[in-house]
Amino acid sequence: MRLQVKPLSVNQCWQGKRFKTETYKAYEKMLLYILPKVEIPEGKLKISFVFGFSNSGADIDNCVKPLQDIMSKKYDFNDNRIYEQTVKKVIVKKGQEFFEFSILSFEN
């Protein structure tokens, strides 16, 4: 199904300046430290995420933007280069939450 409506960006959804919470700041600091070194391909990118949630009511997309922003900072790429994205949700026991990711070249 295709609708001729311009998509609304997250930036267009909020009025005024948004501030990072202390929880987000700590999360960003931790991830910037523990994310492994990876080579980011040139050009258009395809990114895949798998999120392990202990709560089946967790929204699959809530984790994507903060994580993607942190990764673009760590790996020094503009996330506007992402042309394809897949996100998968799996349910795990409490205390076993995780995420996995891959960043590949996007092939048209």
PyMOL CGO cylinders between C-alpha atoms (Angstrom):
from pymol import cmd
from pymol.cgo import CYLINDER

trace = [
    CYLINDER, 0.00, 0.00, 0.00, 1.32, 3.44, -0.89, 0.3, 1, 1, 1, 1, 1, 1,
    CYLINDER, 1.32, 3.44, -0.89, 0.03, 6.72, 0.51, 0.3, 1, 1, 1, 1, 1, 1,
    CYLINDER, 0.03, 6.72, 0.51, 1.02, 10.05, -1.01, 0.3, 1, 1, 1, 1, 1, 1,
    CYLINDER, 1.02, 10.05, -1.01, 1.79, 11.67, 2.36, 0.3, 1, 1, 1, 1, 1, 1,
    CYLINDER, 1.79, 11.67, 2.36, 5.18, 13.10, 3.31, 0.3, 1, 1, 1, 1, 1, 1,
    CYLINDER, 5.18, 13.10, 3.31, 6.53, 11.13, 6.32, 0.3, 1, 1, 1, 1, 1, 1,
    CYLINDER, 6.53, 11.13, 6.32, 6.91, 13.12, 9.53, 0.3, 1, 1, 1, 1, 1, 1,
    CYLINDER, 6.91, 13.12, 9.53, 10.37, 13.08, 11.09, 0.3, 1, 1, 1, 1, 1, 1,
    CYLINDER, 10.37, 13.08, 11.09, 11.04, 12.70, 14.81, 0.3, 1, 1, 1, 1, 1, 1,
    CYLINDER, 11.04, 12.70, 14.81, 12.40, 16.27, 14.80, 0.3, 1, 1, 1, 1, 1, 1,
    CYLINDER, 12.40, 16.27, 14.80, 9.08, 17.54, 13.48, 0.3, 1, 1, 1, 1, 1, 1,
    CYLINDER, 9.08, 17.54, 13.48, 7.16, 15.77, 16.25, 0.3, 1, 1, 1, 1, 1, 1,
    CYLINDER, 7.16, 15.77, 16.25, 8.50, 17.76, 19.19, 0.3, 1, 1, 1, 1, 1, 1,
    CYLINDER, 8.50, 17.76, 19.19, 8.47, 21.45, 19.98, 0.3, 1, 1, 1, 1, 1, 1,
    CYLINDER, 8.47, 21.45, 19.98, 11.48, 23.15, 21.44, 0.3, 1, 1, 1, 1, 1, 1,
    CYLINDER, 11.48, 23.15, 21.44, 14.77, 21.66, 22.50, 0.3, 1, 1, 1, 1, 1, 1,
    CYLINDER, 14.77, 21.66, 22.50, 15.01, 18.08, 23.77, 0.3, 1, 1, 1, 1, 1, 1,
    CYLINDER, 15.01, 18.08, 23.77, 17.51, 17.14, 26.42, 0.3, 1, 1, 1, 1, 1, 1,
    CYLINDER, 17.51, 17.14, 26.42, 19.25, 13.81, 27.02, 0.3, 1, 1, 1, 1, 1, 1,
    CYLINDER, 19.25, 13.81, 27.02, 18.33, 12.10, 30.26, 0.3, 1, 1, 1, 1, 1, 1,
    CYLINDER, 18.33, 12.10, 30.26, 21.03, 11.00, 32.67, 0.3, 1, 1, 1, 1, 1, 1,
    CYLINDER, 21.03, 11.00, 32.67, 20.12, 7.40, 31.78, 0.3, 1, 1, 1, 1, 1, 1,
    CYLINDER, 20.12, 7.40, 31.78, 20.69, 8.09, 28.09, 0.3, 1, 1, 1, 1, 1, 1,
    CYLINDER, 20.69, 8.09, 28.09, 23.98, 9.88, 28.80, 0.3, 1, 1, 1, 1, 1, 1,
    CYLINDER, 23.98, 9.88, 28.80, 25.23, 6.88, 30.81, 0.3, 1, 1, 1, 1, 1, 1,
    CYLINDER, 25.23, 6.88, 30.81, 24.04, 4.46, 28.08, 0.3, 1, 1, 1, 1, 1, 1,
    CYLINDER, 24.04, 4.46, 28.08, 25.80, 6.50, 25.38, 0.3, 1, 1, 1, 1, 1, 1,
    CYLINDER, 25.80, 6.50, 25.38, 29.02, 6.68, 27.39, 0.3, 1, 1, 1, 1, 1, 1,
    CYLINDER, 29.02, 6.68, 27.39, 28.98, 2.91, 28.01, 0.3, 1, 1, 1, 1, 1, 1,
    CYLINDER, 28.98, 2.91, 28.01, 28.28, 2.03, 24.37, 0.3, 1, 1, 1, 1, 1, 1,
    CYLINDER, 28.28, 2.03, 24.37, 30.89, 4.43, 23.02, 0.3, 1, 1, 1, 1, 1, 1,
    CYLINDER, 30.89, 4.43, 23.02, 33.37, 2.54, 25.21, 0.3, 1, 1, 1, 1, 1, 1,
    CYLINDER, 33.37, 2.54, 25.21, 32.25, -1.07, 24.55, 0.3, 1, 1, 1, 1, 1, 1,
    CYLINDER, 32.25, -1.07, 24.55, 31.16, -1.02, 20.90, 0.3, 1, 1, 1, 1, 1, 1,
    CYLINDER, 31.16, -1.02, 20.90, 33.77, -2.98, 18.93, 0.3, 1, 1, 1, 1, 1, 1,
    CYLINDER, 33.77, -2.98, 18.93, 35.87, -1.43, 16.20, 0.3, 1, 1, 1, 1, 1, 1,
    CYLINDER, 35.87, -1.43, 16.20, 34.27, -2.01, 12.82, 0.3, 1, 1, 1, 1, 1, 1,
    CYLINDER, 34.27, -2.01, 12.82, 34.93, -0.71, 9.34, 0.3, 1, 1, 1, 1, 1, 1,
    CYLINDER, 34.93, -0.71, 9.34, 31.98, 1.18, 7.90, 0.3, 1, 1, 1, 1, 1, 1,
    CYLINDER, 31.98, 1.18, 7.90, 31.66, 0.78, 4.13, 0.3, 1, 1, 1, 1, 1, 1,
    CYLINDER, 31.66, 0.78, 4.13, 31.63, 3.87, 1.91, 0.3, 1, 1, 1, 1, 1, 1,
    CYLINDER, 31.63, 3.87, 1.91, 28.41, 5.02, 0.27, 0.3, 1, 1, 1, 1, 1, 1,
    CYLINDER, 28.41, 5.02, 0.27, 24.90, 3.83, 1.02, 0.3, 1, 1, 1, 1, 1, 1,
    CYLINDER, 24.90, 3.83, 1.02, 24.40, 1.53, 4.00, 0.3, 1, 1, 1, 1, 1, 1,
    CYLINDER, 24.40, 1.53, 4.00, 22.11, -1.25, 5.16, 0.3, 1, 1, 1, 1, 1, 1,
    CYLINDER, 22.11, -1.25, 5.16, 21.78, -1.77, 8.93, 0.3, 1, 1, 1, 1, 1, 1,
    CYLINDER, 21.78, -1.77, 8.93, 20.21, -4.69, 10.79, 0.3, 1, 1, 1, 1, 1, 1,
    CYLINDER, 20.21, -4.69, 10.79, 19.26, -4.90, 14.44, 0.3, 1, 1, 1, 1, 1, 1,
    CYLINDER, 19.26, -4.90, 14.44, 18.07, -7.75, 16.64, 0.3, 1, 1, 1, 1, 1, 1,
    CYLINDER, 18.07, -7.75, 16.64, 16.76, -6.68, 20.03, 0.3, 1, 1, 1, 1, 1, 1,
    CYLINDER, 16.76, -6.68, 20.03, 16.29, -9.15, 22.86, 0.3, 1, 1, 1, 1, 1, 1,
    CYLINDER, 16.29, -9.15, 22.86, 13.54, -7.79, 25.12, 0.3, 1, 1, 1, 1, 1, 1,
    CYLINDER, 13.54, -7.79, 25.12, 12.32, -9.34, 28.36, 0.3, 1, 1, 1, 1, 1, 1,
    CYLINDER, 12.32, -9.34, 28.36, 9.02, -7.48, 28.01, 0.3, 1, 1, 1, 1, 1, 1,
    CYLINDER, 9.02, -7.48, 28.01, 6.86, -8.63, 25.12, 0.3, 1, 1, 1, 1, 1, 1,
    CYLINDER, 6.86, -8.63, 25.12, 5.08, -5.25, 25.24, 0.3, 1, 1, 1, 1, 1, 1,
    CYLINDER, 5.08, -5.25, 25.24, 8.27, -3.37, 24.28, 0.3, 1, 1, 1, 1, 1, 1,
    CYLINDER, 8.27, -3.37, 24.28, 7.92, -1.46, 21.01, 0.3, 1, 1, 1, 1, 1, 1,
    CYLINDER, 7.92, -1.46, 21.01, 10.29, -2.82, 18.37, 0.3, 1, 1, 1, 1, 1, 1,
    CYLINDER, 10.29, -2.82, 18.37, 11.29, 0.63, 17.11, 0.3, 1, 1, 1, 1, 1, 1,
    CYLINDER, 11.29, 0.63, 17.11, 11.86, 2.53, 20.38, 0.3, 1, 1, 1, 1, 1, 1,
    CYLINDER, 11.86, 2.53, 20.38, 15.50, 1.43, 20.66, 0.3, 1, 1, 1, 1, 1, 1,
    CYLINDER, 15.50, 1.43, 20.66, 16.50, 2.08, 17.07, 0.3, 1, 1, 1, 1, 1, 1,
    CYLINDER, 16.50, 2.08, 17.07, 17.05, 5.85, 16.90, 0.3, 1, 1, 1, 1, 1, 1,
    CYLINDER, 17.05, 5.85, 16.90, 19.08, 6.29, 20.12, 0.3, 1, 1, 1, 1, 1, 1,
    CYLINDER, 19.08, 6.29, 20.12, 21.27, 3.28, 19.26, 0.3, 1, 1, 1, 1, 1, 1,
    CYLINDER, 21.27, 3.28, 19.26, 21.66, 4.38, 15.65, 0.3, 1, 1, 1, 1, 1, 1,
    CYLINDER, 21.66, 4.38, 15.65, 22.69, 7.89, 16.78, 0.3, 1, 1, 1, 1, 1, 1,
    CYLINDER, 22.69, 7.89, 16.78, 25.28, 6.48, 19.18, 0.3, 1, 1, 1, 1, 1, 1,
    CYLINDER, 25.28, 6.48, 19.18, 26.65, 4.15, 16.51, 0.3, 1, 1, 1, 1, 1, 1,
    CYLINDER, 26.65, 4.15, 16.51, 26.93, 6.96, 13.97, 0.3, 1, 1, 1, 1, 1, 1,
    CYLINDER, 26.93, 6.96, 13.97, 28.88, 8.96, 16.55, 0.3, 1, 1, 1, 1, 1, 1,
    CYLINDER, 28.88, 8.96, 16.55, 31.16, 6.02, 17.43, 0.3, 1, 1, 1, 1, 1, 1,
    CYLINDER, 31.16, 6.02, 17.43, 31.82, 4.99, 13.83, 0.3, 1, 1, 1, 1, 1, 1,
    CYLINDER, 31.82, 4.99, 13.83, 31.82, 8.53, 12.40, 0.3, 1, 1, 1, 1, 1, 1,
    CYLINDER, 31.82, 8.53, 12.40, 29.16, 8.22, 9.73, 0.3, 1, 1, 1, 1, 1, 1,
    CYLINDER, 29.16, 8.22, 9.73, 26.03, 10.21, 8.98, 0.3, 1, 1, 1, 1, 1, 1,
    CYLINDER, 26.03, 10.21, 8.98, 22.96, 8.03, 9.50, 0.3, 1, 1, 1, 1, 1, 1,
    CYLINDER, 22.96, 8.03, 9.50, 21.33, 9.65, 6.47, 0.3, 1, 1, 1, 1, 1, 1,
    CYLINDER, 21.33, 9.65, 6.47, 23.50, 7.17, 4.51, 0.3, 1, 1, 1, 1, 1, 1,
    CYLINDER, 23.50, 7.17, 4.51, 21.25, 4.31, 5.73, 0.3, 1, 1, 1, 1, 1, 1,
    CYLINDER, 21.25, 4.31, 5.73, 18.98, 3.24, 2.88, 0.3, 1, 1, 1, 1, 1, 1,
    CYLINDER, 18.98, 3.24, 2.88, 17.71, -0.03, 4.29, 0.3, 1, 1, 1, 1, 1, 1,
    CYLINDER, 17.71, -0.03, 4.29, 17.05, -1.17, 7.81, 0.3, 1, 1, 1, 1, 1, 1,
    CYLINDER, 17.05, -1.17, 7.81, 15.76, -4.39, 9.33, 0.3, 1, 1, 1, 1, 1, 1,
    CYLINDER, 15.76, -4.39, 9.33, 14.69, -4.78, 12.93, 0.3, 1, 1, 1, 1, 1, 1,
    CYLINDER, 14.69, -4.78, 12.93, 13.85, -8.02, 14.70, 0.3, 1, 1, 1, 1, 1, 1,
    CYLINDER, 13.85, -8.02, 14.70, 12.42, -8.53, 18.19, 0.3, 1, 1, 1, 1, 1, 1,
    CYLINDER, 12.42, -8.53, 18.19, 12.98, -11.64, 20.28, 0.3, 1, 1, 1, 1, 1, 1,
    CYLINDER, 12.98, -11.64, 20.28, 11.79, -12.31, 23.81, 0.3, 1, 1, 1, 1, 1, 1,
    CYLINDER, 11.79, -12.31, 23.81, 14.34, -13.35, 26.42, 0.3, 1, 1, 1, 1, 1, 1,
    CYLINDER, 14.34, -13.35, 26.42, 14.34, -13.87, 30.17, 0.3, 1, 1, 1, 1, 1, 1,
    CYLINDER, 14.34, -13.87, 30.17, 14.73, -10.81, 32.39, 0.3, 1, 1, 1, 1, 1, 1,
    CYLINDER, 14.73, -10.81, 32.39, 18.41, -10.02, 32.79, 0.3, 1, 1, 1, 1, 1, 1,
    CYLINDER, 18.41, -10.02, 32.79, 19.32, -11.52, 29.39, 0.3, 1, 1, 1, 1, 1, 1,
    CYLINDER, 19.32, -11.52, 29.39, 18.39, -8.49, 27.25, 0.3, 1, 1, 1, 1, 1, 1,
    CYLINDER, 18.39, -8.49, 27.25, 20.72, -7.77, 24.33, 0.3, 1, 1, 1, 1, 1, 1,
    CYLINDER, 20.72, -7.77, 24.33, 21.11, -6.23, 20.92, 0.3, 1, 1, 1, 1, 1, 1,
    CYLINDER, 21.11, -6.23, 20.92, 22.96, -7.35, 17.81, 0.3, 1, 1, 1, 1, 1, 1,
    CYLINDER, 22.96, -7.35, 17.81, 23.74, -5.29, 14.74, 0.3, 1, 1, 1, 1, 1, 1,
    CYLINDER, 23.74, -5.29, 14.74, 25.40, -5.37, 11.35, 0.3, 1, 1, 1, 1, 1, 1,
    CYLINDER, 25.40, -5.37, 11.35, 26.26, -2.54, 9.00, 0.3, 1, 1, 1, 1, 1, 1,
    CYLINDER, 26.26, -2.54, 9.00, 26.76, -3.45, 5.35, 0.3, 1, 1, 1, 1, 1, 1,
    CYLINDER, 26.76, -3.45, 5.35, 26.94, -1.79, 1.95, 0.3, 1, 1, 1, 1, 1, 1,
    CYLINDER, 26.94, -1.79, 1.95, 23.52, -1.20, 0.45, 0.3, 1, 1, 1, 1, 1, 1,
    CYLINDER, 23.52, -1.20, 0.45, 23.13, -2.70, -3.00, 0.3, 1, 1, 1, 1, 1, 1,
    CYLINDER, 23.13, -2.70, -3.00, 20.31, -1.27, -5.12, 0.3, 1, 1, 1, 1, 1, 1,
]
cmd.load_cgo(trace, "trace")
